Amino acid sequence: MKCLHAQTLARFRRFQAMNFHHCRVNRHSHRGALNSQLAPAAQPILPNLESLKQEIFASLRTSLVAAINEQVISILQQEFTIQIQQHVMQAMQQNVIPQLQQYIPAEVHRAVSDVTTSLPKIIRSTLQCQLQVPPAAELS
C-alpha cells in the first residue's frame, strides 16, 4: 500500500514539474510567434460568436414580446371583465327589465364567461398583428 502511495505521489510531482516547466516555456516564448500561431485558429470562431450573439438576441426578443403579450392579455382581460360586470350591475340596479331580473345573473355569467374565454384569443391575434418582432439589425 505504501509503495502504491509513493508511486502515485511521484507521478503527481513529475506532472507538477512538467506543468510548471511548460508554463515557464510558454511565458517566456516569443509573443509574436505565439500570436501568429493562434490568429488563424481564432478567426473562424468570430463568425460563430456573431451568429450565436444574433441567435441569443432573437431568442430574448421573442421571449420579451411573448411576456409582454401575456401581461397585456391579462390586464385587458381583467379590465374588460370588470367593465362588463359594472355595466350589468348598473342595469340591474336601474331595473331595466324588472320582470326578467331573476334570469339576468345566469345569462350575465354565461356572457361574461364567453367573453373572457374568447378574449385572450382576440387580443393575441390583434397583438400579433401590431407587435411584430423587430429585425436583429434594429436592436444591435
C-alpha positions in Angstrom: 0.0 0.0 0.0 2.8 2.4 0.9 4.5 1.5 -2.4 1.4 2.4 -4.4 1.1 5.7 -2.5 4.7 6.5 -3.1 4.3 5.8 -6.9 1.2 8.0 -7.1 2.9 10.8 -5.2 6.0 10.5 -7.5 3.7 10.7 -10.6 2.0 13.7 -9.3 5.3 15.5 -8.6 6.5 14.7 -12.1 3.2 16.0 -13.5 3.6 19.2 -11.4 7.2 19.7 -12.6 6.2 19.2 -16.2 3.3 21.6 -15.9 5.5 24.2 -14.2 8.2 23.8 -16.9 5.5 24.1 -19.7 4.1 27.3 -18.1 7.6 28.8 -17.9 8.4 28.0 -21.5 5.1 29.5 -22.7 5.5 32.6 -20.6 9.0 33.3 -21.9 8.3 32.3 -25.5 8.2 35.0 -28.2 4.8 36.7 -28.3 4.8 37.3 -32.0 5.3 33.7 -32.9 2.7 32.6 -30.4 0.1 35.2 -31.7 0.8 34.2 -35.4 0.1 30.6 -34.5 -3.2 31.4 -32.7 -4.5 34.0 -35.1 -5.6 31.6 -37.9 -7.4 29.4 -35.4 -9.2 32.3 -33.8 -10.7 33.7 -36.9 -13.3 31.0 -37.6 -14.6 31.4 -34.1 -15.6 35.0 -34.5 -18.4 34.4 -37.1 -19.7 31.7 -34.9 -19.7 34.1 -31.9 -21.6 36.7 -34.0 -24.2 34.2 -35.1 -24.5 33.0 -31.5 -25.0 36.6 -30.4 -27.7 37.1 -33.0 -29.4 33.9 -32.0 -29.4 34.9 -28.3 -30.8 38.4 -29.1 -33.5 36.9 -31.3 -34.5 34.5 -28.5 -34.5 37.3 -26.0 -36.7 39.5 -28.2 -39.1 36.6 -28.8 -39.3 35.9 -25.1 -39.7 39.5 -24.2 -42.5 40.1 -26.7 -44.3 36.9 -25.5 -44.0 38.0 -21.9 -45.3 41.5 -22.7 -48.2 40.0 -24.7 -49.2 37.7 -21.8 -49.2 40.7 -19.4 -51.2 42.8 -21.8 -53.7 40.0 -22.3 -54.1 39.5 -18.6 -54.6 43.2 -17.9 -57.1 43.7 -20.7 -59.0 40.6 -19.7 -59.3 41.9 -16.1 -60.3 45.3 -17.3 -63.0 44.0 -19.7 -64.4 41.7 -17.1 -64.7 44.5 -14.6 -66.3 46.8 -17.1 -68.8 44.2 -18.2 -69.7 43.4 -14.6 -70.1 47.1 -13.7 -72.5 47.7 -16.7 -74.5 44.6 -15.7 -74.8 45.8 -12.1 -75.9 49.3 -13.2 -78.6 47.8 -15.5 -79.8 45.5 -12.7 -79.9 48.4 -10.2 -81.8 50.6 -12.6 -84.4 47.8 -13.0 -84.1 47.9 -16.8 -86.0 44.7 -17.2 -87.8 44.1 -13.9 -89.8 41.0 -15.0 -86.6 39.2 -16.2 -84.3 40.3 -13.4 -84.3 36.9 -11.9 -82.8 35.4 -15.1 -80.2 38.1 -15.7 -77.5 36.8 -13.4 -77.2 33.4 -15.1 -77.2 34.9 -18.5 -74.7 37.6 -17.5 -72.4 35.0 -16.0 -72.6 33.0 -19.2 -71.9 36.1 -21.4 -69.0 37.2 -19.2 -67.6 33.7 -19.3 -67.9 33.6 -23.1 -66.2 37.0 -23.5 -63.4 36.3 -21.0 -62.6 32.9 -22.5 -62.5 34.2 -26.1 -60.9 37.5 -25.2 -57.3 36.2 -24.9 -57.5 34.7 -28.4 -58.9 38.0 -29.8 -56.2 40.1 -28.0 -53.5 37.7 -29.0 -54.3 37.8 -32.7 -54.6 41.6 -32.5 -51.2 41.9 -30.7 -49.5 39.6 -33.2 -50.5 42.0 -36.0 -49.3 45.1 -34.0 -46.3 43.8 -32.1 -44.0 42.3 -34.6 -40.6 41.2 -33.5 -38.1 43.8 -34.8 -35.3 42.6 -37.0 -31.9 41.9 -35.4 -30.3 44.9 -37.0 -32.6 47.3 -35.1 -31.6 46.1 -31.7 -27.8 45.6 -32.0 
